[in-house]
Amino acid sequence: MGPLEGIKVIDMTTVLMGPYATQMLGDYGADVIKIETPDGDVTRQIGPTRHPGMGPVFLNTNRSKRSICLDLKKPAGRDAVLRLIASADVLVYNVRPQAMARLQLGYDVVSKVNPKLIYAGVFGFGQDGPYAAKPAYDDLIQGATALPALMAQTSDGVPRYVPNALVDRIVGLTAVGAICASLVHRDRTGRGQRVDIPMFETMAGFVMGDHMGGLTYEPPLDKGGYARHLSRDRRPYKTSDGYICVIVYNDKQWENFFAATGRDDLRRDPKFATFAGRAVNIDTVYAELARILETRTTAEWTDLLVKADVPVMPMHDLAGMLQDPHLVATDFFPVVDHPTEGKIRNMKVAATWSDTPVEPAARLAPRLNEHGAEILRSAGYSADEIAALVRDGVTIPAPATRN
């Protein structure tokens, strides 16, 4: 059942960052109760879809969860959440703390209901700075942490966002670590706590960990930046018939590369001969590597470099990744039968445990309010009380069974 079996998580998150974190907790064995508004998580609507409300972004970020629909703006909806919180181990939210306070679900309130609760917020900014109440999205945080500027510096001068919800996923991963650490602390002390995981500060550390450079020192030694990462020739290399991903990094790999390509002239060149020499002249090194790799086909280079023990990988597009021989052999993208959506391509959990294996196909992404009645019953609601919540618009009827 996974290493987090027995942990109950109240998931009050939407879109991607929070749901990605809570899906991981669920994949690891936690019982994750996803609380949705009557309209549902907005990612349900991102297509293409076979049925309304079950889009691929939602399907791939909300497995290993149970869904209940509650209108938290109604007192009865808030009361229902507090009843669920009373027996929970973790609450995760990704609205601004000010919004949780307006719902009367701030830490000062819920910690009195459950002092052992881990109250985890994933939101834009640390609460002791001037940006505390600002809204935040992946694009905004990418821009504020220099990623588009770095993209411009390494390409055509035009700032661009990374074509991936990089911030949401990195901060989500950080949240999982922070929550698990908090659970360890609680096991030692018996006390819960509030933990904030701000997007801006998390990504500032993530980016600057590579690119602080001379800005590490006071006064600065340079304007920052990791030269190897910023070289315009650090990219997939063009071959005579396509592209290939190659990195020749340490001295041993370069010796192997010189021998495999017959480039003794480069072995004797101080710009190529040592790690220090290559670091100082990285643009020259990468440019020459690009010229060399254009002389043979992708297949020829792959065979030669594998034999020479030089790191090499194919450059896939999205569809090509599904056919990668390693991912096929490890069944990373198994096709599974979703109860309502038919056959879908799932993704395995990358981490493995010797004693507590996980099975992400055991609970695929739920329909809106699919588990509402069972969750309310487990919190002590009677059938009549559940019917009253439906009648009063606090929740919605259970979804009809779909063939």
Buried (B, 14 or more C-beta within 10 A) or exposed (E): BBBBEEBBBBBBBBBBBBBBBBBBBBBBBBBBBBBBBBEBBBBBBBEEBBEEBBBBBBBBBBBBBBBBBBBBEBEBBBEBBBBBBEBBBBBBBBBBBEBBEEBEBBBEBBBEBBEEBBBBBBBBBBBEEEBBEEEBBBBBBBBBBBBBEBBEBBEEEEBEBBEEBBBBBBBBBBBBEBBBEBBEBBEEEEEBBBBBBBBBBBBBEBBBEBBBBEBEEEEEEEEBBBBBEBBEBBBBBBBEEBEBEBEBEEEEBBBBBBEBBEBEEBEEBEBBBEEEBBEBBBBBBBEBBBEBBEEBEBEBBBEBBEEBEBEBBBBEEEEEEEEBEEBEEEEBBEEBEBEBBEEBEBBBBEEEEEEEEBEBBBBBBBBBBBBBBEBBEBBEBEEEBBEBBBEEEBBBEBBEEEE
